[in-house]
Amino acid sequence: MSEKRRFTHAEMADEITKLVWSKQTWLDTFSSGAKRRPEHDIETRQLELQVLQQAEADYRQAAERTSG
């Protein structure tokens, strides 16, 4: 079995940025109005968003340290 490719810190941050956008879009769509989801779904997605935002910031910081 071949080894999986390792991503750089910058690449990880870029991919997590996409996940943050997706999670935020979900919240914008389903946290209010006619499409509103149950509160526990919204709370779960908000927590996931916070985790992703922290990971994104951490990877960006690591990328800056390793590139300079």
C-alpha positions as CSV (number, residue, x, y, z in Angstrom):
1,M,0.0,0.0,0.0
2,S,1.4,3.4,-0.9
3,E,2.1,6.1,1.6
4,K,-0.4,9.0,1.8
5,R,0.9,12.4,0.9
6,R,1.6,14.8,3.8
7,F,0.2,18.3,3.4
8,T,2.1,21.4,4.3
9,H,0.8,23.7,7.1
10,A,-0.2,26.2,4.4
11,E,-2.1,23.6,2.4
12,M,-3.8,22.4,5.6
13,A,-4.9,26.0,6.4
14,D,-6.2,26.4,2.8
15,E,-8.3,23.3,3.0
16,I,-9.6,24.1,6.4
17,T,-10.6,27.5,5.1
18,K,-12.9,25.7,2.7
19,L,-14.4,23.7,5.5
20,V,-15.0,26.9,7.5
21,W,-16.8,28.5,4.5
22,S,-18.9,25.4,4.2
23,K,-19.8,25.3,7.8
24,Q,-20.6,29.0,7.9
25,T,-22.8,28.7,4.8
26,W,-24.7,25.8,6.5
27,L,-25.3,28.0,9.6
28,D,-26.3,31.0,7.5
29,T,-28.9,28.8,5.7
30,F,-30.2,26.7,8.5
31,S,-29.9,28.7,11.7
32,S,-33.0,30.8,11.1
33,G,-36.1,31.2,8.9
34,A,-38.2,28.6,7.2
35,K,-35.2,26.2,6.8
36,R,-34.3,26.4,10.5
37,R,-32.9,23.1,11.9
38,P,-33.3,21.9,15.5
39,E,-31.3,23.8,18.1
40,H,-29.0,20.9,18.9
41,D,-28.0,20.7,15.2
42,I,-27.2,24.4,15.1
43,E,-25.2,24.2,18.4
44,T,-23.2,21.2,17.0
45,R,-22.3,23.1,13.8
46,Q,-21.4,26.2,15.8
47,L,-19.0,24.2,17.9
48,E,-17.5,22.5,14.8
49,L,-17.1,26.0,13.2
50,Q,-15.2,27.2,16.3
51,V,-12.9,24.1,16.2
52,L,-12.2,24.6,12.5
53,Q,-11.5,28.3,12.9
54,Q,-9.0,27.5,15.7
55,A,-7.3,24.8,13.5
56,E,-7.2,27.2,10.6
57,A,-5.5,29.9,12.7
58,D,-3.1,27.4,14.2
59,Y,-2.1,26.0,10.8
60,R,-1.6,29.6,9.4
61,Q,0.6,30.4,12.3
62,A,2.6,27.2,11.8
63,A,2.9,28.0,8.1
64,E,4.3,31.4,8.9
65,R,6.9,29.9,11.3
66,T,8.1,27.3,8.9
67,S,8.2,29.5,5.8
68,G,10.3,32.3,7.3
